[in-house]
């Protein structure tokens, strides 16, 4: 059940209505039922994995509160190993066996004849590390262990942020499940606004970019030069619209129910350095890696700050997927952050370069690293980079555009022109909103209400345009997708 589907809209309306009609004592049971139903719409069997994760975390945390220091360390290690072990079986075991076989073949040994047909459970990376974070918080005595099983099950499975985050903290969510939420015009307005923002980013921007991106990458070696440059730029826009759109819908759905989920994106494409980017992109993961890996390793206070940084980014890459491209991607970002740290120490005057120039340079870095997500391997990535610098002529670009159009699911030139025009307007609206967000964030304003200080007529026009574009593009895509296209981060 995708967020951008009619089924989810109906599900959400029912979930919210029944939630507020029920007495306070029955609301968490209802939300738990909704959350498990939502997850079982993908695969009923995999809900047992989520239940297994919940029971391990719940039991281990209660035992952590009861025993002495030595046993507490053993319990923490045991719980963490069980959780990460389950994640490794479903996400990394095939990758490990594949690479072991390559190594054995290289040294002249027979490979292991093992075939795995395990599907990656949707959202397993998110709810597993959220549970690990909870165990560590209890071990550190930052929070007490949650005794109410219904509330804890809901913390792990809460449907708005279950599948693709944000990765929440127990200190933020557990108290909210005990609050008595009442119907609030402010919460309803904020929730609908966030959902509209998210659907606009996903349906009217990300999915439209995907039409061109998929057509090019599905037949990569037929294209070169500017065709690939445009595909890289559009994929950079696509993945931002797709993932931040999901986070907005998640936060909006939670807000309709009275819950406040953390912000996951803070205008990341306005970052002016690698470190700044990771303070803005997938914030919940960045903060999790900082608090549970980087700081325990010694952080920036130890003499191994560069090693610690590389460990964190390799972990980030591996978390994203069981493939070398993700590990390379994490390594590249780790090197970028280390270079920034070292460079600024030696040449502090670099900060005096105009911020717009630094943002422009960062955009190039972001676009190139995002290609590592989309390319199937190093060979594809090297081909793209080589073609960009060797085949960037207008004549071949125009001829290849015609081929791309034929590969897309529409054939009308008029429609193609309309698509390009509306996409440019929609991206401009998104950029304008991010600029306002960035300005309000720096000035300590309300970043959730990016249009609050815009004149009423202009604000209404923007809302109407986003709603119109979302509805129109959803109707157009129905012919191709039948239901909403999957979010990119479902695969992680």
N, C-alpha and C positions, 0 to 999 in steps of 0.2 A: 504494500500500500504506500505509494509514493506521495510525498507532500504536495506535488503538483498534479494530483488526480482528483476527479470528482468524488471518488470513493472516500478519500481522506477528508474532503470538505464535509461530506455527510457525517462521517465518523466523528469529526471534531465538533460539529454542531450538537450532535447527540451527547457526546462526552461532556461538553460544557453545560448544556441544559440540565442534564440529570445530576451533574455534580452540585449545582447550586440549589436544586430542588431537594436533594437528600439532606438529612440532618448531619451535623458535623461528624458524628461518630462513624457514619457509614461512608463518608466521602473517600477516605483512603482505600477502602476495600474496592469501591467503584473504580478509582483510578488504577489500582493494581490490575483489576480485571481488564480495563481498557488497554493498559500497557502490554499485558501478555497477549491479548487478542491482536493488537497492532503488530507485535513481533511474529506471532504465529501465522499471520497473513503471508509471510515469506516462506517459512518452513516450520511446521509444527514440532518436528523432532528437535530442532536446534534450540527451542525454548527450554529443553531439559538442560542444555549446557549453561544457559543463563541462570537457571535455578541452581545448578551445581555450583557455579561461581558464587552465587548469593549465599548458599549454605556454608561454603568453606569460609568466606569472609566473615559472615555473622558469627560462626562458632569460634574461629580463631581470635576475633576481636574480644569476645566475652572472656575467653581464656587468658588473653593478654592482660585483662584487668584483674585477674585473680592470682597470678603467679609472680614469683620473684624475678629478678633481673635476668639471671642465667636462663631460666625456662622461657622467659619472654622473648629473648633473642632466638631461641630454638623455634618457638612458635611462629615468630615473624618470618624466619627463613623457610619454615615448612609451608606456611600459608602462601608465601610469595612463590615458592618453587612449584606448588600445586597449580597456582593460577597461571604462571608463565609457562608451565609444562603443558597445560591444556591449550594455551595459545600457540605454542610451538608445534604441537601435533597437527593442528588444523591449518596453521598458516606457514610454518617453516620446514616441516618434516620432508615434504617433497623436494624443496629447494636443497636441503642438506643432503638427501640421498643422491640427487642429480649431481651435485658437485663432488661428493665422495666417489661416485662412479667415474666421473671425468678424471679425477686424480688417480684412481686405481688403473684406469685404462692407460693413462700417461706413463705409469711406472711398470706397465706390462702385466697387471693382474686382471683377473676376470671381474667385471662389474657385478654388483648385487642386483639380482633379478627380483625387484619389488615394484609392483604397480599400485599406486594409491589413487583412489577415486573419491577423495574427500573434497567436498565443496566448502569454501570459506564461509562460515556463518556471518551473516550481515551484522556489522557493528561489534564483533567480538573484540577487536582491538580497543574500542572505546570503553566498553563496560568492564573489561578486564583490568586495564590500567587505572580506571576510576576506583575499582575495588582495591587494588594494590595501594593506591594513595590513601584510601580510608584506613587500611591496616597500619600503614606507617604513621598516620596521624594518631591513631590509638596508641601505638607503641611509644611515640614521643610524648604521649599524654597531653597532646594539644586538644583532644576531644575525648569524652568518655565513650565507651562502647555502646552502641545502640541496642537496647534490650527488646524493643518492640519489633517483632519479626515482620509484621505487615509494613511498617514504615521503612525498615531496611530493604525489604524486597522492592519497595517502590523507589527507593533511592537508586538502586541498581538498574531498574527497568523503566523508569519514568519515560513515557513514550515520546514527548517532544524532543528530548536530546539523546535518546537511546541509540539510534543507528549511526549518527555521524556527529555527535557532540552538540554543544561544547562539553568538554570533559569537566564535570562539576566536582566541587569539593564538598565533603560531608558537612563541614562547618557552615556552609552556605545553605545547603538543601535540607538537611535533617530538621532544623528548627522550623522551616517553612511548612513541612508536612504536619506540624502540630498546630499551626496557626489556623484560626477560623476565618477563612476568606469569605468576604461578602461581595455581592455584585457591586462593581464600581464602574461608573461611567468612564473614569480616567483609565482604568485597566483595560476595559473593553476597547476604548479608542486607541490606546497604545498598542494593544495586541493586534487589532485589525490593520493599523498603520504598518507595523513590522511585517505582518504577513503579506501585505500588499507590496512592500519594498522587496521582500524575498521572492515572491512570485514574479515580479517585474524583472529582477536580476536573472532569475532562472529561465523563465519562459520567453521573455522578450529580448534577452541579451545572450545568455549562455547557450541556449538551444539553437538560436539563430546562427551564432558563431560556429556551432558544432556542424551545421550543414556543410560549410566550406571546409572546415578542419578535417572532418571525417572523409570527405570526398578526396582530399589531397593525401592524407596519411594512409588511406586504404590502398592507394596505388602510388606510393611515395616516389619510386624511381622513374615515374613518367613525368615528373615535374622538376623544376630547378629554379634558381635565381629568385626573382621577386615573388613568384608564386609561393615559394616556401617561406620567404620573409613574411608575406601576408598571413600565411597559415600559422606561423609562429606567433605573430602579434595577436591574431584572433584567438589562438589557444590560450594565451596569457590572459586575455579578457574573459574567455570562456570559463577557465578554472576559477577565476575570482568571482564571477557572477554566479557560478554554480555552487561553490562552497559557501560563500558569504550569504548567498540567497537561502541556502538550507539553514544556516545559523539564524538568519532573521526570522524565518518561518518557525523554527524551533522556539526562539525566544518569544515570538508573538503568540504561539499556541500556549506556551506556559503562562504568559501574561493574561490571557483570557481567563485562565483558571486562578489567577492571583499570584502566580509564582514568578520570581525574578531570576532568570538565568543570566550568567555572565556574558559580557560582550566577547566575541571571538575574533572580530576584525575591526581594526581602527585605521581605516583609509591606508592600507598597506602600500599601495602604489604611489603614495606621496612620501615614502621613506627616503631619507637622504644618505643612508649608510646601511651596510649589512646588519649591524646590530639593531638599528632602528627598525629595519624591516621585520625582524623577528620579535620586536616589541609590538608589532601591529598585525602580523599574519598568524592565524591559528593560535591566538593568544593563550587559550586554555592548555594546549599541548606545550607551548613554549614555557609557560609558568610551571607546568607539571615537571618537565625535564629539569628546569632550574632548581625547583624545590626538593625533588626526590633523587636527582642524580648529580647535578653540578655542585650544589652546595655541600652535600655529604662528601663529595670527593675533595672538598677544600675550597671550591669556587675560585674567585680571583685573589683570595688571601694566601693561597699556597704558592709554592714555587713552580708548580706544575700547571699553571693556568692554561697554557696552550694545549697541553695534553688533555686536561679536563674538558676544554672546549671541543676538541676533536672527538672525544668519547661521546659527549652529548649529541653532537651532530651525526655521528655514525649511528647512534641509537635512534635518533630521529629518522634517519633514512631507512634503517631496518624496520622500524615500526610501520612505516608507510607501505612496505611491501617486501615479499620474499623474492627479490631479484637484485642482481648486481647494479642495475641502473639506479635503484633507490639508494644503495650504499654509496655509489659514486656521487650521487646528488647530495647526500648528507656530507660527504667528504669535501665537496666543492664549497658548500656553504660554511663548513667549519674552517676551511682555509681562508675564505673571504673574511670571516669575523676575526680570525687570528691576525691576518694582514692588516685589517683596520686597526686593531688594538696596537700592533707594533708600529704601524706607519704613523699613527697620531702621536705616539710618544716621541718619535724622531722628528716629525714634521708637523707640529701643531698648527702651523699656518694654513694647512689644507682646509681647516674649518672655515677660513675666511672666504673660500670660494662661494659664489652665490648659490643659495639653496636650490634654485631652479636648475642650475647646472648639475649639482650633485644628484638631484632627483632624476634628471635625464640619464646620467651615467648609471644610476641604480636600475633604471627601467631596462636598460640593455642587459645588465647582469640578470635581472629577474627573468626576462624573456628567454635568454639562453638556457638558464637552469630549468625553467619550466619545460623546455623542449626535451629534457632528460626524462620527464614524466611521460611524455607522449610518444617519443621514439621507442621502438621495440628493443633497441640495444645500441651499443657503441658504434656499430657500423652505420646504422641509420642516422645517428647523431652526427657522425663525421661527414656523411654524405650531405646532410642538410647544411652544415657549416661551410663545407667546401663549395657547394652550389651557390650559396649566398654570395661568396666572394669571387666566383668565377663565371657565373651565368646570369648576372643581373642586368639584362638588357630589356628594353621596353617591348620590342617586337615579339620575342619569345613569350614574354609575360602575357601579352594580349592574346596570342594564339593558345596558350595554355589555359587562360581564363575560359575560353570557349569549351575546352575539354572538361574543365571542372564543372561548368554549368551543366553539361550533358551527364556528368556523374551524379549530380544532385537530383532530388526527386521531383523537381519542377522543370518545365521546358520553356516557359514564357520569359522573353527578354524584359517585357514590361514588369512582370512580377519581380524579376531579379533586380531591376532598378529600384522598385519600391522597397524591396528588402534592404538593399544597401542604404538607401536614404533614411529609412526608419531606424536602422541599426545605428547609423552615425548619430542621429538625434538621441536615441536611447543611451548610447555610450556617453554622449555629452551631458545628458541629465545625470547619469551616474557619477561622472567626474565632477560635475558642479556640486552635487550633494556631498561627495567625499571632501571637496575643498571646504565646504561649509563645516563639515564635521571636524576636519583638521583644525580649522580656525577656532571653533568652539572648544575643542579639546585643549588647545594651547592656552586659551583664555579662561579655562576652568568653567565653561558653560555647560548646559545640558546637552550632551552629545546625542541622546536618544531622540531629541526633538530638533533635528537639523533644519527643519523648515519653520520653526516656531517664530522666528523673527522676520520671515518673509511676508510681504504684504498678502492680505487674505485672498485677493483675486488671483495673484500669481501662484500662491500655495494651492488653491483650489484647482487651478489650471494644470499644475504639475500632477496632482493626485488623479485628476480625470484622465490625463494623458497616460499615466502609468496603468490605470485600470483598463483603459481602452486598448492599449498595446498588449497587455497581458491576455485579455479576452480574445482579441483578434488573432494573436499568434497561437494561442491554445487551440482555437478552432482550426486554423490552418494546419497545425501539426497533427491534429487528430487523424488526418488522412494518412499520415506516415507512421505515427507512433501508437495510435489507438488510445493509449493512455499516456500519462506524463513520462518523459524520458528519465532514465535512472540518473541519480546524482553521481558525479565522478567519485566522491569519497566513499561510496558504498563498498567499493572494492578494497578499501583499507580497513 
